[in-house]
Amino acid sequence: MFCERVKNIDISGIRKMFEGAGPNAINLGLGQPDFDTPEHIKKAAIDAINNGFTAYTVNLGIPELREALCRKFERENHFTVMPDEVMITSGASEALHLALVALIDRGDDVLIPDPGFVSYSALTRMAGGRAVGVPLGEGLTVRPEEVNESITPRTKVLIINSPSNPTGTVQREHEIKALAEIAEDNGITIISDEVYEHFIYEGEHISPAQFTDNVITINGVSKTYAMTGWRIGYAAARKEYIEQMLKVHQYIQACANSIAQKAAQAAIEGPQDCVSEMRASFRARRDVLLEGLCAMGIKCIRPEGAFYAFPEIEDEDAPQRLIENGIIVVPGTAFGENGKGHIRISYSTSIENIRRALGIMEKVLC
Ligand SMILES: Cc1ncc(COP(=O)(O)O)c(C=O)c1O
């Protein structure tokens, strides 16, 4: 009764791990900040409700927010877009879906990092495309040479995600530049998922839109402002991209939540010390986790961003045994074939939990 396109999609390997866990497990599987949304952002939403800002907004999203985002892109990401080249979506997730649906014909190839964020492959297949994994290099980043080798006449899109979920690695400027050149030389579009841009501890965030127009930049407020439940994301691209994406958005969503758009505007335009505080806290947690893993002799590329570590753990039963002992982690294979031999640890939890989890890991894994 159900179509192959959907039947063939598995539920996310991350959700599966949660299902097997006890109620008191230490959750190192979460993909969201463990902080509350800052007060000034909540207040903007409450004001929006009290002021009756409760109707549909224009499909693209409220102009004040899109204008604020144009200034943000100029200031932080060093590229210029006009307000009609920015659209507000229900999370970065919807923006990823719209971009792929707008670009992919049946049988087109989408190059995705392997290991990479779980949605890329599923959304590609739902759009009728073929997800082609690009194996990461030694430092767990996407290597331009590897992308070049994977390109065929069917390649339409390359997805990049720096800082990366699940590896926490950050692409260097020369790599982003080279990937932008590859996109231009081959007439393909980069979808650049930048949701972790503000959580970088070493290195620097570089948007490919600085170097090419063949790019849809996707971001959101979920991670930066601890707003995962508010469901606001955004996409910026040349007008011709936005026009096609808007057609789909208009029918499946009409507009993003009006109240949450006001909250997102307060987040983007308001004080940013909440972001620096979260960044400092994540960095301290990362250092405790890495030190602990290193002391156990577990190899782990130093994650420079996001809030994930991707250590090498050869034992395939390790995630299951950790769960049985009260720690939720995600097996590397949930993120693609090349995630084999790794687990993803999210350090979006207290230092106390990280220390307790390290103690248990030592008993279970060493
Ligand atoms: C790399 C990446 N992109 C996109 C998303 C989705 O974010 P949003 O909450 O804005 O839909 C996530 C969430 O985990 C993510 O890790």
PDBQT file of the ligand as one rigid body, heavy atoms in Angstrom, charges set to zero:
ROOT
HETATM    1  C1  LIG A 401      23.682  19.133  10.711  1.00  0.00    +0.000 C 
HETATM    2  C2  LIG A 401      22.274  19.437  11.042  1.00  0.00    +0.000 A 
HETATM    3  N1  LIG A 401      21.516  20.082  10.154  1.00  0.00    +0.000 NA
HETATM    4  C3  LIG A 401      20.224  20.378  10.389  1.00  0.00    +0.000 A 
HETATM    5  C4  LIG A 401      19.631  20.021  11.579  1.00  0.00    +0.000 A 
HETATM    6  C5  LIG A 401      18.180  20.350  11.779  1.00  0.00    +0.000 C 
HETATM    7  O1  LIG A 401      18.025  21.528  12.494  1.00  0.00    +0.000 OA
HETATM    8  P1  LIG A 401      16.600  22.222  12.719  1.00  0.00    +0.000 P 
HETATM    9  O2  LIG A 401      16.247  22.032  14.159  1.00  0.00    +0.000 OA
HETATM   10  O3  LIG A 401      16.834  23.673  12.401  1.00  0.00    +0.000 OA
HETATM   11  O4  LIG A 401      15.619  21.589  11.803  1.00  0.00    +0.000 OA
HETATM   12  C6  LIG A 401      20.384  19.337  12.543  1.00  0.00    +0.000 A 
HETATM   13  C7  LIG A 401      19.761  18.888  13.801  1.00  0.00    +0.000 C 
HETATM   14  O5  LIG A 401      20.249  18.025  14.501  1.00  0.00    +0.000 OA
HETATM   15  C8  LIG A 401      21.738  19.043  12.273  1.00  0.00    +0.000 A 
HETATM   16  O6  LIG A 401      22.514  18.413  13.163  1.00  0.00    +0.000 OA
ENDROOT
TORSDOF 0
